[in-house]
Amino acid sequence: MVFTNHPGSDDLTVRPNWLAGNAILPRAVQHHNVTVCLHRVPADDPFPFSHAYFPFGEFDEVLHVGTWWLARSGDGFVGLWCSDQPTRLDPAELRSTCSVAAWVCEVADTTRYADLAAFAEALSTATIAWSGDHLEYASTQGRLEFSWDGPLLVDGSAVSVEDYPRSTRRTGGSRSASGCGL
């Protein structure tokens, strides 16, 4: 499991805390195997950042390529990108030091990519642009555009995010991103 959040507290006995819940919710969307989370945290917040739970030791293989952190578990792959090159702080945390940040997660498996290196090549060569309020990503699902106020656009067309079907069944050779946890 990989996910991002904005910590609510460093007291692990309350909710939201460091990893459970968000003190400030991101604007998030999922399209098939791709998830985008936009975090906007006031600079004077006690925790003026967002971070990701990325349990390095739980994966069979991990790569850091450019701005992507990628991992393999069995025949599944996960790639995590952040607009602010996140810092690895402990065995399971990547932290963005920016109070405004975008995170992208894409998942796939060996039916689409032969190995983690092939998945890493596909993601690390994909174009991502972040302006601080608008993200464009040339994903495996097409060109995704997402912002603080606008709809999700896929190849220029608005895609409804209402009543999105959440499923773990395989479609198009990859698992649903709902397993990504973002």
N, C-alpha and C positions, 0 to 999 in steps of 0.2 A: 504494500500500500504506500502511495505517495500522495501528499496533499500540502496545500499552503494554508496559512491563516495569519491573522493579526492577534498576537497574544492579549488576553484579557487580564492576566495576572501571572505572577511567578509563584503563586500559592497553588500547589497542585490539588488542594482539597476543595477548591471552589470551581464554579463554572461561570463564565469561560475562564480557562487558565492558559498555560503556556502552549499547549497543543490541542486542548479540547474546546472547541468553539472559537468564536471570533469576538473581540471587543467591538470592532468595527467590521461589518460584513463587506466582502468584496462584491463587485459586480461580476458575475460569473456566467458562462455559457458553455454548452457542450454541443458539438456537432460530430456525430458518429464517434470516431476514436480520438478526437481533439477537444481539449478543454482550455478555455482562456479565463483567467481570473485577473481582474483589475483591482488593485488595492490603492486606496487614497486615505492616508492617515495624517492627521494634523501633525505638523512638525513639533508642537509642544506636548504631544501625547507622551505618557510615561514609557511607552514602547513605540517609538516613531519609525517602525519598520514592519515588513512582512517577512515571513520565513517559510521554509518548506521542511516537512518531515520526509527525509530521503534516507532510509536505513541502509547505509552502505554495506554493512556486514551481513545483511540478509540476502543480498544478491549474489548470483554465481559469478558475475562479471560486471565491472563498472568502468566507464570511460568518461573522461572530461575532454571534450573536443570543442574548441572555440568557446562559445557562450552556452553550450549544451552540456548537461550532465545526463548520461545515458547508462542504462543498466539492463542486464538480462537475468531473468529467473526462469529456469527451465527453458521452455520454448517461447516465452513472452518477453517483450521489450518495452521499456518505458524511457521516454526522453523528456527532460525538463529544462526549459529555457526561462531566463529572467532578463528583463530589460536592464537591470543593474547587475553586473557580474556578481553573483552572490558569493559570499565567503563560506567555506566549509568550517564549521565551528566545533563539531563533535561527531561522534559516530553516526549521527542521524539528522543533523541540521545544516541547512543551507540558509544563509541570511542575506537579504537585500538591505543595504544601509539607507536606501531611499524611502522616503515616506510615501511617494507615489511610484508604483511599480506595476509592471505587467508580468504575469507568469503564463507560460504555455506548456501544456503537457500533451504529448502524443504517445499512443500505445500501438503496438503491432505484435506480430508473432512470426514464427518461421514459415508460415504459409505465404508470407509476403516478402520477407527478407531472409537470406540464407544464414546470416549471423549478425551479431551486434555491430560489427564493423560496417556491414552494408547498411544497416539501419542508421548508424551514426553518419555515414556519408550522405544519405538522403536528407536527413534533418539538418546537418551542419552546412549544407550547400543551399538550403531553402532560404529565400529572402524573408526577413522580418524587419518591419519598420514600426517604431514606437515614438509618438510625438509627445507623450505625457498625458494624453487623453484619447488617443486613437491608435489602434493596433492594426497592422496589415501583415498577414502571414500566408505565404505560398505553401499551404499544407498539402498533405496527400489527398485531402478532400476538396481541393481547389483553393482559390484565393479567399481567405477569410478576412473580414473587416469587422471590428468591434470597437465600440467607444463607450464613454460614460453615459451618453444620452441616446445614441442611435440604435437601430436594430442590428441584429447579426446579419451581415451580408456574405453570401457565398457566391463567388464569381459575379458580383454586382447585383444579385437578386436577394431581397429580404427573405429570411427563413424564420418561420415562427418558432419561438422557443417555449410557447405555451403548451402544456400537456405533452411534453417531449417523452417518447416511450423509453423507459429505462429498462434495459435488458442486458443479460450477460450472454445471450446466444450469439453465435458467430455470424457475422454478416460481412461480406466482401473480404474475407480472409483475415479479418482482425477482430479482436475482442472489443466489446463496447468499452468506451472510456469511463463508464461508471465504475469500473474496477480501479481506475487511476486514483480516485478519491479526491480529485481537485474540486 
